[in-house]
Amino acid sequence: MKTFDELFDGVIKHEGYYANVEGDRGGETYMGVARNLHPDWEGWQYIDAYKETYGEIPWNFKIDVPQLTQLVKDFYKLTFYKRFKIDEISNGSLQEIIFDWCVNSGVWGARGVQRVLNQFFDADLKMDGIIGKMTLAAIANCQPKELFWEIKKARIRYYHKIAKKGKNHLFLEGWLKRIGKIIFEN
């Protein structure tokens, strides 16, 4: 098993720091928290104050304010780690790939895991995007390495599919690089 801090550190390597990329439906983001999707997140107060004081924030710039970093960690822990019950998955590699997909795609990541379990492991799960007792039991009943690789392949298919919508093609290379860096460890 991996700790929350280990999983968080892995995800942040992909999420980076400040960004405001045209075509990103999340709009302005900081460490992966998208303003358009989470406008009430407390961290925006720090970011707005920084912009008022120093002006435009450069791409991938880290605002070195410990309280802001803690707000990001708290957000990830509550919104992804606890919500999707990552701490109840016993294999560290499965924790990592599922946590990362949920961070990157929210409920669509959880549904993707359920789809994989249904299609390749004969689970009979409702694809509701809720990782609950039944989904956790289905994960536990699989060989971790086999499930990991099916999830990885499903994520690649998912990214190619959504890259056909709007300006998402601009992000395909980064998404594929992201999933390519997640490897199975015994």
C-alpha positions, -999 to +999 in steps of 0.1 A: +000+000+000+010+036-006+004+065+017-016+095+007+015+116+007+032+092-018+002+092-041-001+130-038+035+135-047+031+113-078+001+131-090+015+166-085+044+157-108+018+155-136-004+183-125+023+209-121+016+243-105-001+273-120-017+271-155-043+290-175-043+272-208-067+282-236-090+253-244-088+237-210-124+235-198-111+237-162-098+272-169-073+286-145-057+258-124-033+255-095-017+221-087-046+205-107-074+223-089-095+239-117-112+271-109-141+265-133-148+231-116-141+242-080-147+280-078-153+279-041-120+263-031-103+285-005-069+284-023-082+309-049-080+336-022-042+331-020-038+329-058-059+361-063-039+379-036-007+369-053-019+382-087-030+415-071+004+419-056+027+406-083+006+406-115+003+378-140+015+344-128+039+325-152+030+290-164+039+262-139+050+287-113+048+275-077+035+300-052+056+293-021+029+297+006+027+267+030-010+273+037-018+272+000+001+239-005-018+225+026-051+235+011-042+217-021-033+185-001-065+187+019-085+191-013-069+160-029-073+140+002-111+148+006-121+151-030-102+121-045-084+099-019-113+096+006-142+100-018-129+071-041-117+051-011-082+048-024-070+039+012-091+007+010-073-007-020-045-030-008-021-029-038+000+003-041+002+002-079-036-001-082-040+027-057-017+049-079-034+042-112-069+045-099-062+076-078-045+093-107-074+085-130-099+099-105-078+130-101-075+135-138-111+126-148-132+126-116-161+103-116-153+093-152-121+077-138-141+057-113-166+047-140-137+036-161-124+013-134-159-002-130-161-007-168-128-025-168-139-047-139-172-055-158-157-061-192-125-081-183-131-095-148-168-106-149-179-081-122-215-070-123-211-035-111-234-005-116-212+020-134-222+048-110-187+063-104-189+053-068-161+032-055-180+014-027-180-020-012-189-039-044-162-021-065-136-026-038-145-063-035-142-066-073-108-049-072-097-072-044-107-103-063-085-095-093-048-103-099-034-068-093-010-068-122-037-079-147-061-053-134-034-026-135-027-033-172-064-034-182-069+000-165-038+014-182-051+003-216-086+016-208-071+050-199-052+052-232-085+044-251-103+069-230-078+097-238-079+090-275-117+091-274-120+124-255-092+140-276-117+140-305-139+165-286-134+203-287-098+213-281-089+182-261-065+171-288-041+197-275-038+177-243-035+142-257+003+140-257+004+151-221-022+126-210-004+098-227+029+108-212+012+109-178-002+074-181+031+061-195+049+071-164+027+050-141+043+016-139+033-016-120+056-023-090+053-056-071 
